[in-house]
């Protein structure tokens, strides 16, 4: 199986990160950095659309869980969004990570 390179795009007007491709050990830093830079370091609310994620291993779930907790502690909202039936939505559901289905 061929991996898909991770891509993280930020829409400043909508305060939204759109994440696509494989989240793996090599790309984990990019996801962690984007969550911090555009979200909790600014103390700004942020929506993260994970619908296009094709691989979401447990280490990525850990990063998302820490980002949710950190956002809560600093007083901002982090909303994870995933399309119903997508890899991300199924993984978030199994791991009981709060998210919204689209």
C-alpha positions in Angstrom: 0.0 0.0 0.0 1.3 3.4 -1.0 1.3 6.1 1.7 -0.2 9.5 1.1 1.9 12.5 2.2 0.4 14.5 5.1 -1.0 17.9 4.2 -2.2 20.4 6.7 -3.9 23.6 5.4 -5.1 26.4 7.5 -8.0 28.6 6.6 -7.6 31.7 8.8 -11.0 33.2 8.0 -12.8 30.0 9.2 -10.2 29.1 11.9 -10.0 25.7 10.4 -7.3 23.2 9.8 -7.9 20.7 7.0 -5.7 17.5 7.4 -5.3 15.0 4.6 -3.1 12.0 4.0 -1.3 9.7 6.3 -0.5 10.8 9.9 2.4 8.6 10.8 5.6 8.8 12.9 7.3 10.9 10.2 4.5 13.5 9.9 3.4 13.6 13.5 5.4 16.7 14.3 3.7 18.7 11.5 0.2 17.9 13.0 1.4 18.6 16.5 2.9 21.9 15.4 -0.1 23.0 13.5 -2.5 22.3 16.4 -0.3 24.4 18.7 0.5 27.2 16.2 -3.1 27.8 15.1 -4.9 26.8 18.2 -3.9 26.6 21.8 -0.7 28.7 21.7 -2.8 31.6 20.4 -5.6 30.6 22.8 -7.9 30.6 19.7 -10.8 28.3 19.0 -9.9 25.9 16.1 -11.8 23.4 14.0 -9.8 20.4 12.7 -11.3 18.6 9.7 -9.8 15.1 9.6 -12.1 13.7 6.9 -9.3 13.3 4.4 -6.9 11.4 6.8 -6.1 8.0 5.4 -4.0 6.6 8.3 -4.5 7.6 12.0 -2.4 5.4 14.3 -2.5 5.4 18.1 0.4 7.9 18.4 -1.7 10.4 16.3 -4.7 9.8 18.6 -2.4 10.6 21.5 -1.4 13.9 19.9 -5.1 14.8 19.4 -6.0 13.9 22.9 -3.2 16.1 24.3 -4.3 19.0 22.1 -7.9 18.6 23.3 -6.7 18.7 26.9 -4.3 21.6 26.4 -7.0 23.6 24.6 -9.3 23.0 27.5 -6.7 24.1 30.1 -5.9 27.3 28.3 -9.6 28.1 27.7 -10.1 27.7 24.0 -12.1 25.2 22.0 -10.7 22.5 19.7 -13.4 20.8 17.6 -12.4 17.7 15.7 -14.6 17.0 12.7 -14.7 13.9 10.5 -16.9 12.7 7.7 -19.2 9.8 8.7 -17.5 6.5 7.8 -14.1 8.0 7.1 -10.9 6.4 8.6 -10.6 9.3 11.1 -14.3 9.1 12.2 -14.1 5.4 12.8 -10.9 5.7 14.7 -12.0 8.6 16.8 -15.2 6.7 17.6 -13.4 3.6 18.6 -11.0 5.6 20.8 -13.9 7.6 22.3 -12.3 10.9 21.3 -14.9 13.7 21.2 -15.7 14.7 17.6 -18.4 15.9 15.3 -19.5 13.8 12.3 -20.4 15.5 9.0 
